[in-house]
Amino acid sequence: MFRKVKKRHSSSSSQSSEISTKSKSVDSSLGGLSRSSTVASLDTDSTKSSGNSTLDTCAEFKVKYLGSIEKLPFEMCKTLLEPPDLIGYIDKAQQEGKLPFVAVDEEMFLAVSKYGIRVASSDQCEVLQRHPLYLVVRMLCYEDGLGAGRNLVALKTTDPEQQECSIWVYQCSSAEQAQAICKVLSAAFDSALASDTKS
């Protein structure tokens, strides 16, 4: 569940992105609790793009790694298309003990660039995860709604053959930080699209 990944991928993207922030009521099966949460979602399957943003540098954020659910079959991936579906799936995984409610790992650096997402150890000497931009399907940020004010960023990725998907969850220090990560990733997609258009 908490494995370290040291793969290196090249990344080129022909996807476009859209980010939206809206208030939604998300049903949680945690004791029938219903919660209202602000969800910022980056949907890389969208056909819209502002095309005005460029991201030539790397933005770094200190986050905590909550955990991952890896290698979900394609049929399951198709049921996790919208933010409420993904949030509900993460909630259920936490209740079943597949993901913790609170991150226990030390802080690490999550870096976003036009090449993708890189997660490194707190001293930045070891790369723990790499998520090439062209494999990112969706990113969303939300408050877990459990009263503790924990802000999470969930990243849904696919494999190069698009036969399975994985969900990676990070705990942020604030709602502003979580939303900033989504916005920077949106700018990364715009930058990659602008590069593809020029070439």
WOFENKA-V922856 format. One record per run of one state. SS is the DSSP state (H for helix, E for strand, - for the rest). FROM is the first residue (numbers start at 1). TO is the last residue. If there is no record, write none. Layout:
ss->SS from->FROM to->TO
ss->SS from->FROM to->TO
//
This chain:
ss->- from->1 to->17
ss->E from->18 to->27
ss->- from->28 to->33
ss->E from->34 to->43
ss->- from->44 to->58
ss->E from->59 to->73
ss->H from->74 to->77
ss->- from->78 to->82
ss->H from->83 to->95
ss->- from->96 to->107
ss->E from->108 to->113
ss->- from->114 to->115
ss->E from->116 to->120
ss->- from->121 to->126
ss->E from->127 to->132
ss->H from->133 to->135
ss->E from->136 to->143
ss->- from->144 to->150
ss->E from->151 to->158
ss->- from->159 to->163
ss->E from->164 to->172
ss->- from->173 to->174
ss->H from->175 to->198
ss->- from->199 to->199
//
